[in-house]
């Protein structure tokens, strides 16, 4: 994962083939208050329902998500990166917490890579 612009938080959830939390396979653990992904998936939007449906097909219950792992602390410099190697097959969901922002705005948030 790369924080291209710097100072962009990131959250990650990982699930095994049975839909159970599997952050440990990536050497991670849940972080208190890391619930942005859960909020996104429960906002009732067409996009969140589509993603939740796909996760449900993989036995992930989006109504009861565990805390996500924070990928790095606040204040990281541009280009900050972190590599992960999994000890098992996992399904990964990643999000960059922030407010909704129209893509037409000139200073839209950058993507994590």
C-alpha positions as CSV (number, residue, x, y, z in Angstrom):
1,X,0.0,0.0,0.0
2,X,1.3,3.5,-0.9
3,X,0.1,6.8,0.6
4,X,0.9,8.8,-2.6
5,X,-0.1,12.2,-1.3
6,X,0.8,11.8,2.4
7,X,-1.3,12.2,5.5
8,X,-4.0,9.9,4.2
9,X,-5.3,7.3,6.7
10,X,-6.1,3.8,5.5
11,X,-8.1,0.9,6.9
12,X,-8.0,-2.7,6.0
13,X,-10.3,-5.7,6.7
14,X,-9.3,-9.3,5.8
15,X,-11.6,-12.4,5.7
16,X,-10.9,-16.1,5.3
17,X,-12.9,-18.4,3.0
18,X,-15.6,-18.8,5.7
19,X,-16.1,-15.0,6.0
20,X,-14.3,-14.9,9.4
21,X,-11.9,-12.0,10.3
22,X,-8.4,-12.9,9.1
23,X,-6.2,-9.9,9.8
24,X,-3.6,-12.1,11.6
25,X,-2.8,-13.7,8.2
26,X,-1.4,-10.4,7.2
27,X,0.3,-9.8,10.6
28,X,-2.3,-7.2,11.5
29,X,-4.9,-6.7,14.3
30,X,-8.0,-4.6,14.6
31,X,-7.6,-1.0,15.7
32,X,-10.1,0.5,18.2
33,X,-12.3,3.0,16.4
34,X,-11.3,1.8,12.9
35,X,-14.9,1.5,11.7
36,X,-14.9,3.6,8.5
37,X,-15.4,0.5,6.2
38,X,-18.4,-0.6,8.3
39,X,-19.9,2.9,8.1
40,X,-19.5,2.9,4.3
41,X,-21.0,-0.5,3.9
42,X,-24.1,0.4,6.0
43,X,-24.9,3.8,4.5
44,X,-27.7,2.3,2.3
45,X,-26.2,3.7,-1.0
46,X,-26.5,1.6,-4.2
47,X,-22.7,1.2,-4.1
48,X,-22.6,0.0,-0.5
49,X,-25.4,-2.5,-1.1
50,X,-23.5,-3.8,-4.2
51,X,-20.3,-4.3,-2.2
52,X,-22.1,-5.8,0.8
53,X,-23.9,-8.2,-1.5
54,X,-20.6,-9.4,-3.0
55,X,-19.1,-9.8,0.5
56,X,-22.2,-11.7,1.6
57,X,-21.6,-14.2,-1.3
58,X,-18.3,-14.8,0.4
59,X,-19.9,-15.4,3.8
60,X,-19.0,-12.0,5.2
61,X,-21.8,-10.5,7.4
62,X,-21.5,-6.8,6.9
63,X,-23.9,-6.2,9.8
64,X,-21.3,-7.5,12.2
65,X,-17.9,-6.4,10.9
66,X,-14.9,-6.6,13.2
67,X,-12.7,-3.5,13.7
68,X,-10.4,-2.8,10.8
69,X,-6.7,-2.5,11.0
70,X,-5.3,1.0,10.6
71,X,-2.5,0.8,8.0
72,X,-0.3,3.6,9.3
73,X,-0.4,6.5,11.7
74,X,-1.6,10.0,10.9
75,X,0.9,12.4,9.4
76,X,2.8,10.1,7.0
77,X,4.8,11.7,4.3
78,X,3.9,11.5,0.6
79,X,5.1,8.1,-0.8
80,X,4.9,6.4,2.5
81,X,4.4,2.6,1.9
82,X,3.8,-0.6,3.7
83,X,4.0,-4.1,2.2
84,X,2.0,-7.1,3.4
85,X,2.5,-10.8,2.8
86,X,-0.3,-13.1,3.7
87,X,0.1,-16.5,5.4
88,X,-3.2,-17.7,3.9
89,X,-5.7,-16.9,1.2
90,X,-7.7,-13.8,2.3
91,X,-10.2,-11.4,0.8
92,X,-9.1,-7.9,1.5
93,X,-11.2,-4.7,1.8
94,X,-9.3,-1.4,1.9
95,X,-10.7,2.2,2.4
96,X,-9.3,5.6,2.9
97,X,-11.4,7.4,5.5
98,X,-12.6,10.8,4.7
99,X,-15.6,12.9,3.9
100,X,-17.5,12.4,0.6
101,X,-16.0,14.5,-2.1
102,X,-17.2,15.2,-5.6
103,X,-14.8,13.9,-8.2
104,X,-15.3,17.2,-10.1
105,X,-13.6,19.2,-7.3
106,X,-10.0,20.1,-8.2
107,X,-8.5,19.1,-4.9
108,X,-10.2,15.7,-4.5
109,X,-8.5,13.2,-2.1
110,X,-5.9,11.0,-3.7
111,X,-6.2,7.2,-3.9
112,X,-4.1,4.7,-1.9
113,X,-2.2,2.4,-4.3
